[in-house]
Amino acid sequence: MMQTLKVKLDTSAENNRALLETMHQFNAACNYVGEKAFELHTANKIELQKIVYRDIREMFGISAQMAVRAISKSCEAYKRDKSIKPKFDPNGAVIYDQRIMSWKGLDRVSLLTLDGRIKLPVVICDYHAPRLDRIRGQADLIFQNGTFYLCVVVDVPEPKKSVPQNVLGVDLGIKNIAVDSSGEEFSGEKIEKVRSKIDNLKADLQSCGTDSAKRHLKKLSGKEARFHRDVNHCISKKLVAKAIDT
């Protein structure tokens, strides 16, 4: 069974510059390929590679294998919806495979950048440690909130199949986020209080309009959604644990 792990990279200011520059050029190349794919109405990687390979190598300074990965990423995006031209964010994911990425043990990884290869420490937690020795295939380099991560694919053993003797039913709602068939309720009151508090704070900050208020609004962006996800995750874990125990 394949599983994706998101591991944090420990980078310096110089590493960040090299990775960001590589990321921007890679996605600029993806945009160029996307334009050609849309113009020629083709998602055939082999045909597009013949047309754009030399151009993107010269225009964006990326390596041969990175150019191949950019063509592949653009073709996959265009293939999903051929009615629109693919467009990629400058900070979009960079696809690394075994030719441009190599692991140096479990706690360091070597990545190719426009400046050459750089070796980066990987922050390993207790969850990642027993799985990272089973890394398979490519990885995606992503940039979130000023931090670089690698989303790596690992091959994990299939869990043993269990034969349930009973069923725990779950009803989902708004006032109560979940109610299980044993009668236990998981209230949504806490989420509603946070939502109301954030909405009121946003309204006050928007009416204020100062630079400080705008900075505060930016910090609030996504806070409510993250809180919702955390509450839902905690409830899910409790329900699963209850189902396993009973």
Order of alpha helices (4+ residues) and beta strands (2+ residues): beta-alpha-alpha-alpha-beta-beta-beta-beta-beta-beta-beta-beta-beta-alpha-alpha-alpha
